[in-house]
Amino acid sequence: MTLYDWTMMDDLTTALKEKAKALGFNMVGIVPAVPGKRLDAYLRWIDHEYHGLMGYMARPDRIERRQHLPAILPGVQSLVCVGLDYHTA
């Protein structure tokens, strides 16, 4: 990537984070669209049938999506994750 590409990406990241904050999210991050670090633990959890009555968690299409994110959105490279800390007290 060129310096221009990095600058454009940095500008986009900043704009996305600012927009998320403006929408009321107090946590925002951008991560690579790769399987999670704990995917193996999740798969073992499913193998042990710890998902109980939540059968949708063990469906082959759901597992495929967790292992290969482009199955959900072809060409995906990054994910924007937001969080909202809601105080109930």
MMTF fields as JSON, N, C-alpha, C and O atoms, coordinates in Angstrom:
{
  "mmtfVersion": "1.0.0",
  "mmtfProducer": "UNKNOWN",
  "numBonds": 355,
  "numAtoms": 356,
  "numGroups": 89,
  "numChains": 1,
  "numModels": 1,
  "chainsPerModel": [1],
  "groupsPerChain": [89],
  "chainIdList": ["A"],
  "bondAtomList": [4, 2, 8, 6, 12, 10, 16, 14, 20, 18, 24, 22, 28, 26, 32, 30, 36, 34, 40, 38, 44, 42, 48, 46, 52, 50, 56, 54, 60, 58, 64, 62, 68, 66, 72, 70, 76, 74, 80, 78, 84, 82, 88, 86, 92, 90, 96, 94, 100, 98, 104, 102, 108, 106, 112, 110, 116, 114, 120, 118, 124, 122, 128, 126, 132, 130, 136, 134, 140, 138, 144, 142, 148, 146, 152, 150, 156, 154, 160, 158, 164, 162, 168, 166, 172, 170, 176, 174, 180, 178, 184, 182, 188, 186, 192, 190, 196, 194, 200, 198, 204, 202, 208, 206, 212, 210, 216, 214, 220, 218, 224, 222, 228, 226, 232, 230, 236, 234, 240, 238, 244, 242, 248, 246, 252, 250, 256, 254, 260, 258, 264, 262, 268, 266, 272, 270, 276, 274, 280, 278, 284, 282, 288, 286, 292, 290, 296, 294, 300, 298, 304, 302, 308, 306, 312, 310, 316, 314, 320, 318, 324, 322, 328, 326, 332, 330, 336, 334, 340, 338, 344, 342, 348, 346, 352, 350],
  "bondOrderList": [1, 1, 1, 1, 1, 1, 1, 1, 1, 1, 1, 1, 1, 1, 1, 1, 1, 1, 1, 1, 1, 1, 1, 1, 1, 1, 1, 1, 1, 1, 1, 1, 1, 1, 1, 1, 1, 1, 1, 1, 1, 1, 1, 1, 1, 1, 1, 1, 1, 1, 1, 1, 1, 1, 1, 1, 1, 1, 1, 1, 1, 1, 1, 1, 1, 1, 1, 1, 1, 1, 1, 1, 1, 1, 1, 1, 1, 1, 1, 1, 1, 1, 1, 1, 1, 1, 1, 1],
  "groupList": [{"groupName": "MET", "atomNameList": ["N", "CA", "C", "O"], "elementList": ["N", "C", "C", "O"], "formalChargeList": [0, 0, 0, 0], "bondAtomList": [1, 0, 2, 1, 3, 2], "bondOrderList": [1, 1, 2], "singleLetterCode": "M", "chemCompType": "L-PEPTIDE LINKING"}, {"groupName": "THR", "atomNameList": ["N", "CA", "C", "O"], "elementList": ["N", "C", "C", "O"], "formalChargeList": [0, 0, 0, 0], "bondAtomList": [1, 0, 2, 1, 3, 2], "bondOrderList": [1, 1, 2], "singleLetterCode": "T", "chemCompType": "L-PEPTIDE LINKING"}, {"groupName": "LEU", "atomNameList": ["N", "CA", "C", "O"], "elementList": ["N", "C", "C", "O"], "formalChargeList": [0, 0, 0, 0], "bondAtomList": [1, 0, 2, 1, 3, 2], "bondOrderList": [1, 1, 2], "singleLetterCode": "L", "chemCompType": "L-PEPTIDE LINKING"}, {"groupName": "TYR", "atomNameList": ["N", "CA", "C", "O"], "elementList": ["N", "C", "C", "O"], "formalChargeList": [0, 0, 0, 0], "bondAtomList": [1, 0, 2, 1, 3, 2], "bondOrderList": [1, 1, 2], "singleLetterCode": "Y", "chemCompType": "L-PEPTIDE LINKING"}, {"groupName": "ASP", "atomNameList": ["N", "CA", "C", "O"], "elementList": ["N", "C", "C", "O"], "formalChargeList": [0, 0, 0, 0], "bondAtomList": [1, 0, 2, 1, 3, 2], "bondOrderList": [1, 1, 2], "singleLetterCode": "D", "chemCompType": "L-PEPTIDE LINKING"}, {"groupName": "TRP", "atomNameList": ["N", "CA", "C", "O"], "elementList": ["N", "C", "C", "O"], "formalChargeList": [0, 0, 0, 0], "bondAtomList": [1, 0, 2, 1, 3, 2], "bondOrderList": [1, 1, 2], "singleLetterCode": "W", "chemCompType": "L-PEPTIDE LINKING"}, {"groupName": "ALA", "atomNameList": ["N", "CA", "C", "O"], "elementList": ["N", "C", "C", "O"], "formalChargeList": [0, 0, 0, 0], "bondAtomList": [1, 0, 2, 1, 3, 2], "bondOrderList": [1, 1, 2], "singleLetterCode": "A", "chemCompType": "L-PEPTIDE LINKING"}, {"groupName": "LYS", "atomNameList": ["N", "CA", "C", "O"], "elementList": ["N", "C", "C", "O"], "formalChargeList": [0, 0, 0, 0], "bondAtomList": [1, 0, 2, 1, 3, 2], "bondOrderList": [1, 1, 2], "singleLetterCode": "K", "chemCompType": "L-PEPTIDE LINKING"}, {"groupName": "GLU", "atomNameList": ["N", "CA", "C", "O"], "elementList": ["N", "C", "C", "O"], "formalChargeList": [0, 0, 0, 0], "bondAtomList": [1, 0, 2, 1, 3, 2], "bondOrderList": [1, 1, 2], "singleLetterCode": "E", "chemCompType": "L-PEPTIDE LINKING"}, {"groupName": "GLY", "atomNameList": ["N", "CA", "C", "O"], "elementList": ["N", "C", "C", "O"], "formalChargeList": [0, 0, 0, 0], "bondAtomList": [1, 0, 2, 1, 3, 2], "bondOrderList": [1, 1, 2], "singleLetterCode": "G", "chemCompType": "PEPTIDE LINKING"}, {"groupName": "PHE", "atomNameList": ["N", "CA", "C", "O"], "elementList": ["N", "C", "C", "O"], "formalChargeList": [0, 0, 0, 0], "bondAtomList": [1, 0, 2, 1, 3, 2], "bondOrderList": [1, 1, 2], "singleLetterCode": "F", "chemCompType": "L-PEPTIDE LINKING"}, {"groupName": "ASN", "atomNameList": ["N", "CA", "C", "O"], "elementList": ["N", "C", "C", "O"], "formalChargeList": [0, 0, 0, 0], "bondAtomList": [1, 0, 2, 1, 3, 2], "bondOrderList": [1, 1, 2], "singleLetterCode": "N", "chemCompType": "L-PEPTIDE LINKING"}, {"groupName": "VAL", "atomNameList": ["N", "CA", "C", "O"], "elementList": ["N", "C", "C", "O"], "formalChargeList": [0, 0, 0, 0], "bondAtomList": [1, 0, 2, 1, 3, 2], "bondOrderList": [1, 1, 2], "singleLetterCode": "V", "chemCompType": "L-PEPTIDE LINKING"}, {"groupName": "ILE", "atomNameList": ["N", "CA", "C", "O"], "elementList": ["N", "C", "C", "O"], "formalChargeList": [0, 0, 0, 0], "bondAtomList": [1, 0, 2, 1, 3, 2], "bondOrderList": [1, 1, 2], "singleLetterCode": "I", "chemCompType": "L-PEPTIDE LINKING"}, {"groupName": "PRO", "atomNameList": ["N", "CA", "C", "O"], "elementList": ["N", "C", "C", "O"], "formalChargeList": [0, 0, 0, 0], "bondAtomList": [1, 0, 2, 1, 3, 2], "bondOrderList": [1, 1, 2], "singleLetterCode": "P", "chemCompType": "L-PEPTIDE LINKING"}, {"groupName": "ARG", "atomNameList": ["N", "CA", "C", "O"], "elementList": ["N", "C", "C", "O"], "formalChargeList": [0, 0, 0, 0], "bondAtomList": [1, 0, 2, 1, 3, 2], "bondOrderList": [1, 1, 2], "singleLetterCode": "R", "chemCompType": "L-PEPTIDE LINKING"}, {"groupName": "HIS", "atomNameList": ["N", "CA", "C", "O"], "elementList": ["N", "C", "C", "O"], "formalChargeList": [0, 0, 0, 0], "bondAtomList": [1, 0, 2, 1, 3, 2], "bondOrderList": [1, 1, 2], "singleLetterCode": "H", "chemCompType": "L-PEPTIDE LINKING"}, {"groupName": "GLN", "atomNameList": ["N", "CA", "C", "O"], "elementList": ["N", "C", "C", "O"], "formalChargeList": [0, 0, 0, 0], "bondAtomList": [1, 0, 2, 1, 3, 2], "bondOrderList": [1, 1, 2], "singleLetterCode": "Q", "chemCompType": "L-PEPTIDE LINKING"}, {"groupName": "SER", "atomNameList": ["N", "CA", "C", "O"], "elementList": ["N", "C", "C", "O"], "formalChargeList": [0, 0, 0, 0], "bondAtomList": [1, 0, 2, 1, 3, 2], "bondOrderList": [1, 1, 2], "singleLetterCode": "S", "chemCompType": "L-PEPTIDE LINKING"}, {"groupName": "CYS", "atomNameList": ["N", "CA", "C", "O"], "elementList": ["N", "C", "C", "O"], "formalChargeList": [0, 0, 0, 0], "bondAtomList": [1, 0, 2, 1, 3, 2], "bondOrderList": [1, 1, 2], "singleLetterCode": "C", "chemCompType": "L-PEPTIDE LINKING"}],
  "groupTypeList": [0, 1, 2, 3, 4, 5, 1, 0, 0, 4, 4, 2, 1, 1, 6, 2, 7, 8, 7, 6, 7, 6, 2, 9, 10, 11, 0, 12, 9, 13, 12, 14, 6, 12, 14, 9, 7, 15, 2, 4, 6, 3, 2, 15, 5, 13, 4, 16, 8, 3, 16, 9, 2, 0, 9, 3, 0, 6, 15, 14, 4, 15, 13, 8, 15, 15, 17, 16, 2, 14, 6, 13, 2, 14, 9, 12, 17, 18, 2, 12, 19, 12, 9, 2, 4, 3, 16, 1, 6],
  "groupIdList": [1, 2, 3, 4, 5, 6, 7, 8, 9, 10, 11, 12, 13, 14, 15, 16, 17, 18, 19, 20, 21, 22, 23, 24, 25, 26, 27, 28, 29, 30, 31, 32, 33, 34, 35, 36, 37, 38, 39, 40, 41, 42, 43, 44, 45, 46, 47, 48, 49, 50, 51, 52, 53, 54, 55, 56, 57, 58, 59, 60, 61, 62, 63, 64, 65, 66, 67, 68, 69, 70, 71, 72, 73, 74, 75, 76, 77, 78, 79, 80, 81, 82, 83, 84, 85, 86, 87, 88, 89],
  "secStructList": [7, 7, 2, 2, 2, 2, 2, 2, 2, 2, 2, 2, 2, 2, 2, 2, 2, 2, 2, 2, 2, 2, 6, 6, 7, 1, 3, 3, 3, 3, 3, 3, 1, 1, 7, 7, 6, 6, 2, 2, 2, 2, 2, 2, 2, 2, 2, 6, 6, 6, 6, 6, 6, 7, 4, 4, 4, 4, 7, 2, 2, 2, 2, 2, 2, 2, 2, 7, 4, 4, 4, 6, 1, 6, 6, 7, 7, 3, 3, 3, 3, 3, 3, 7, 7, 7, 7, 7, 7],
  "xCoordList": [0.842, 0.0, 0.883, 1.964, 0.393, 1.124, 0.775, -0.164, 1.535, 1.249, -0.149, -0.869, -0.529, -1.874, -2.937, -3.925, -2.735, -3.696, -3.825, -4.933, -2.684, -2.713, -3.416, -4.172, -3.163, -3.804, -5.307, -6.077, -5.729, -7.162, -7.81, -8.918, -7.124, -7.66, -7.766, -8.744, -6.757, -6.778, -7.927, -8.613, -8.142, -9.252, -10.594, -11.491, -10.741, -11.985, -12.22, -13.339, -11.164, -11.273, -11.727, -12.624, -11.114, -11.481, -12.93, -13.67, -13.344, -14.724, -15.725, -16.768, -15.419, -16.322, -16.454, -17.556, -15.342, -15.371, -16.142, -16.908, -15.943, -16.673, -18.172, -18.976, -18.55, -19.968, -20.589, -21.697, -19.883, -20.395, -20.604, -21.618, -19.66, -19.794, -20.978, -21.733, -21.144, -22.262, -23.606, -24.609, -23.627, -24.857, -25.118, -26.148, -24.183, -24.387, -23.62, -23.738, -22.839, -22.035, -20.797, -20.119, -20.507, -19.33, -18.128, -17.055, -18.294, -17.184, -17.252, -18.315, -16.126, -16.08, -14.674, -13.679, -14.619, -13.335, -13.476, -14.566, -12.378, -12.355, -11.315, -10.164, -11.736, -10.869, -10.841, -11.767, -9.788, -9.738, -10.841, -11.192, -11.373, -12.44, -11.81, -11.763, -11.33, -10.726, -11.42, -12.03, -11.337, -11.956, -11.408, -10.241, -12.272, -11.883, -10.782, -10.613, -10.035, -8.92, -9.385, -8.605, -10.64, -11.151, -12.082, -12.919, -11.942, -12.792, -12.674, -13.682, -11.472, -11.295, -12.076, -12.675, -12.067, -12.818, -14.313, -15.029, -14.78, -16.196, -16.574, -17.615, -15.731, -16.025, -16.038, -16.867, -15.126, -15.149, -16.424, -17.018, -16.836, -18.056, -19.258, -20.106, -19.317, -20.389, -20.282, -21.29, -19.078, -18.885, -19.363, -19.858, -19.215, -19.667, -21.163, -21.705, -21.815, -23.255, -23.635, -24.722, -22.718, -22.99, -24.001, -24.483, -24.317, -25.285, -26.722, -27.641, -26.915, -28.23, -29.32, -29.21, -30.373, -31.521, -31.31, -32.187, -30.163, -29.889, -29.259, -28.112, -30.023, -29.537, -28.999, -28.138, -29.5, -29.036, -27.522, -26.868, -26.968, -25.536, -24.674, -23.513, -25.231, -24.473, -24.809, -24.279, -25.691, -26.023, -24.776, -23.965, -24.615, -23.423, -23.21, -22.07, -24.296, -24.123, -23.593, -22.814, -24.005, -23.511, -22.03, -21.255, -21.654, -20.25, -19.392, -18.302, -19.888, -19.165, -18.941, -17.854, -19.955, -19.829, -18.751, -18.01, -18.668, -17.652, -16.243, -15.278, -16.136, -14.828, -14.408, -13.216, -15.379, -15.095, -16.057, -17.136, -15.658, -16.551, -17.037, -18.159, -16.262, -16.8, -18.02, -18.688, -18.324, -19.559, -20.771, -21.838, -20.608, -21.69, -21.698, -22.739, -20.524, -20.399, -19.15, -18.044, -19.324, -18.168, -17.321, -17.846, -16.029, -15.111, -14.85, -14.065, -15.495, -15.311, -13.843, -13.178, -13.353, -11.967, -11.864, -10.932, -12.823, -12.798, -14.201, -15.192, -14.265, -15.545, -15.527, -14.528, -16.63, -16.792, -17.639, -18.773, -17.083, -17.772, -18.092, -17.225, -19.338, -19.732, -20.307, -20.801, -20.23, -20.781, -21.451, -21.106, -22.402, -23.14, -23.194, -23.782, -22.584, -22.6, -23.827, -23.837, -24.848, -26.061, -26.085, -26.007, -26.195, -26.226, -27.669, -28.527, -27.924, -29.296, -29.524, -30.662, -28.468, -28.619, -28.466, -28.561],
  "yCoordList": [-1.189, 0.0, 1.246, 1.273, 2.252, 3.516, 4.357, 4.049, 5.41, 6.342, 6.926, 7.132, 7.191, 7.71, 6.717, 7.106, 5.436, 4.405, 4.363, 4.298, 4.399, 4.365, 5.596, 5.498, 6.753, 7.987, 7.908, 8.294, 7.415, 7.278, 6.3, 6.544, 5.191, 4.204, 4.794, 4.554, 5.562, 6.202, 7.201, 7.278, 7.964, 8.917, 8.201, 8.662, 7.089, 6.321, 5.742, 5.777, 5.213, 4.667, 5.747, 5.52, 6.91, 8.027, 8.428, 8.648, 8.526, 8.917, 7.889, 8.259, 6.607, 5.56, 5.622, 5.5, 5.81, 5.893, 7.125, 7.051, 8.249, 9.467, 9.288, 9.724, 8.656, 8.432, 7.515, 7.769, 6.456, 5.54, 6.273, 6.069, 7.12, 7.9, 8.857, 9.022, 9.49, 10.415, 9.697, 10.297, 8.422, 7.628, 7.131, 6.512, 7.404, 7.047, 5.837, 5.468, 5.213, 4.072, 4.588, 5.493, 4.019, 4.483, 3.56, 3.826, 2.497, 1.606, 1.306, 0.983, 1.414, 1.11, 0.641, 1.178, -0.362, -0.862, -1.451, -1.842, -1.509, -2.082, -3.198, -2.986, -4.379, -5.559, -6.278, -6.138, -7.043, -7.84, -8.901, -9.437, -9.194, -10.202, -11.587, -12.19, -12.065, -13.398, -14.154, -13.533, -15.478, -16.23, -15.772, -15.4, -15.811, -15.398, -16.262, -17.421, -15.681, -16.389, -17.606, -18.53, -17.612, -18.708, -19.628, -20.313, -19.647, -20.496, -21.962, -22.667, -22.428, -23.835, -24.157, -25.226, -23.232, -23.444, -23.505, -24.323, -22.643, -22.651, -23.989, -24.561, -24.48, -25.744, -26.913, -27.815, -26.9, -27.943, -27.838, -28.852, -26.622, -26.36, -26.966, -27.611, -26.753, -27.323, -28.851, -29.54, -29.382, -30.843, -31.489, -32.615, -30.779, -31.296, -31.04, -31.377, -30.441, -30.141, -29.218, -29.329, -28.305, -27.341, -26.278, -25.505, -26.238, -25.255, -25.628, -24.832, -26.823, -27.237, -27.145, -27.737, -26.401, -26.274, -25.23, -25.024, -24.578, -23.546, -24.195, -23.912, -25.068, -25.844, -25.03, -25.497, -23.809, -22.964, -22.717, -22.475, -22.778, -22.522, -23.622, -23.386, -24.81, -25.948, -26.26, -27.214, -25.459, -25.719, -25.577, -24.679, -26.447, -26.378, -25.005, -24.559, -24.328, -23.011, -21.993, -21.113, -22.102, -21.184, -21.427, -20.485, -22.687, -23.013, -22.548, -22.013, -22.753, -22.297, -20.796, -20.32, -20.045, -18.588, -18.165, -17.213, -18.873, -18.53, -18.862, -18.185, -19.905, -20.317, -19.531, -19.38, -19.034, -18.384, -17.207, -17.352, -16.042, -14.882, -14.452, -13.955, -14.613, -14.266, -15.093, -14.751, -16.17, -16.916, -16.038, -16.228, -15.083, -14.16, -12.987, -12.618, -12.413, -11.23, -11.38, -11.064, -11.858, -12.067, -10.795, -9.699, -10.966, -9.841, -9.063, -8.115, -9.45, -8.716, -8.753, -9.784, -7.608, -7.519, -7.067, -7.446, -6.256, -5.72, -5.706, -5.715, -5.683, -5.604, -4.384, -4.105, -3.667, -2.556, -3.078, -3.514, -3.03, -3.54, -2.368, -1.546, -2.297, -1.223, -1.817, -2.944, -1.04, -1.468, -0.297, 0.864, -0.629, 0.393, -0.015, -1.039, 0.783, 0.536, 1.246, 2.468, 0.477, 1.093, 0.906, -0.213, 2.013, 1.992, 1.852, 2.655, 0.847, 0.628, 1.216, 1.288, 1.633, 2.196, 3.694, 4.346],
  "zCoordList": [0.0, 0.0, 0.0, 0.588, -0.665, -0.706, 0.514, 1.248, 0.718, 1.809, 1.631, 2.608, 0.384, 0.103, 0.562, 1.184, 0.254, 0.669, 2.184, 2.717, 2.88, 4.347, 4.91, 5.876, 4.304, 4.76, 4.551, 5.43, 3.401, 3.119, 4.094, 4.574, 4.39, 5.312, 6.718, 7.426, 7.117, 8.43, 8.509, 9.529, 7.44, 7.399, 7.493, 8.2, 6.795, 6.822, 8.214, 8.726, 8.822, 10.177, 11.149, 11.96, 11.07, 11.946, 11.714, 12.673, 10.463, 10.145, 10.666, 11.207, 10.51, 11.005, 12.521, 13.057, 13.207, 14.668, 15.137, 16.097, 14.467, 14.824, 14.601, 15.425, 13.505, 13.212, 14.258, 14.729, 14.62, 15.643, 16.961, 17.627, 17.341, 18.58, 18.47, 19.428, 17.301, 17.093, 17.186, 17.574, 16.832, 16.922, 18.344, 18.61, 19.254, 20.646, 21.139, 22.307, 20.279, 20.711, 21.436, 20.949, 22.588, 23.317, 23.132, 23.674, 22.385, 22.056, 20.563, 20.032, 19.905, 18.472, 18.116, 18.602, 17.266, 16.804, 15.417, 14.998, 14.723, 13.38, 13.402, 13.783, 12.99, 13.066, 11.72, 10.922, 11.468, 10.238, 10.24, 11.292, 9.078, 8.939, 8.827, 7.755, 9.964, 10.044, 11.174, 12.044, 11.174, 12.27, 13.625, 13.751, 14.617, 15.955, 16.541, 16.161, 17.472, 18.105, 18.894, 19.128, 19.303, 20.12, 19.333, 19.921, 18.018, 17.186, 17.586, 17.642, 17.861, 18.254, 19.525, 19.636, 20.48, 21.728, 21.438, 22.015, 20.547, 20.167, 19.527, 19.848, 18.628, 17.949, 18.935, 18.817, 19.903, 20.942, 21.778, 22.144, 22.074, 22.843, 22.12, 22.736, 20.814, 19.99, 19.991, 20.152, 19.814, 19.814, 21.112, 21.103, 22.217, 23.513, 23.748, 24.8, 22.754, 22.796, 23.956, 24.521, 24.301, 25.36, 24.928, 25.757, 23.653, 23.165, 23.54, 23.347, 24.07, 24.57, 23.522, 22.448, 23.833, 22.936, 21.842, 21.002, 21.849, 20.841, 19.612, 19.265, 18.962, 17.838, 16.686, 15.94, 16.532, 15.433, 15.531, 14.516, 16.743, 16.919, 16.3, 15.965, 16.151, 15.626, 14.174, 13.604, 13.57, 12.168, 11.3, 11.528, 10.313, 9.455, 8.815, 8.685, 8.412, 7.796, 8.801, 8.434, 10.058, 11.094, 11.374, 11.537, 11.426, 11.675, 10.502, 10.699, 9.279, 8.082, 8.137, 7.811, 8.546, 8.617, 9.607, 9.36, 10.72, 11.725, 11.234, 11.587, 10.421, 9.917, 8.681, 8.412, 7.933, 6.655, 6.491, 5.916, 7.0, 7.004, 5.617, 5.518, 4.547, 3.234, 2.827, 1.851, 3.55, 3.278, 3.578, 2.995, 4.483, 4.823, 3.85, 3.306, 3.646, 2.802, 1.93, 2.368, 0.708, -0.165, -0.3, -0.495, -0.194, -0.335, 0.943, 0.94, 2.032, 3.287, 3.702, 3.602, 4.169, 4.622, 6.071, 6.781, 6.508, 7.866, 8.441, 7.711, 9.773, 10.476, 11.385, 12.048, 11.41, 12.34, 13.49, 13.293, 14.679, 15.871, 16.787, 17.086, 17.227, 18.135, 19.41, 19.427, 20.463, 21.742, 22.428, 22.209, 23.253, 23.984, 25.442, 25.791, 26.279, 27.715, 28.273, 28.421, 28.577, 29.109, 30.616, 31.124, 31.308, 32.766, 33.22, 32.853, 34.007, 34.473, 35.849, 36.312, 36.502, 37.85, 37.819, 38.859]
}
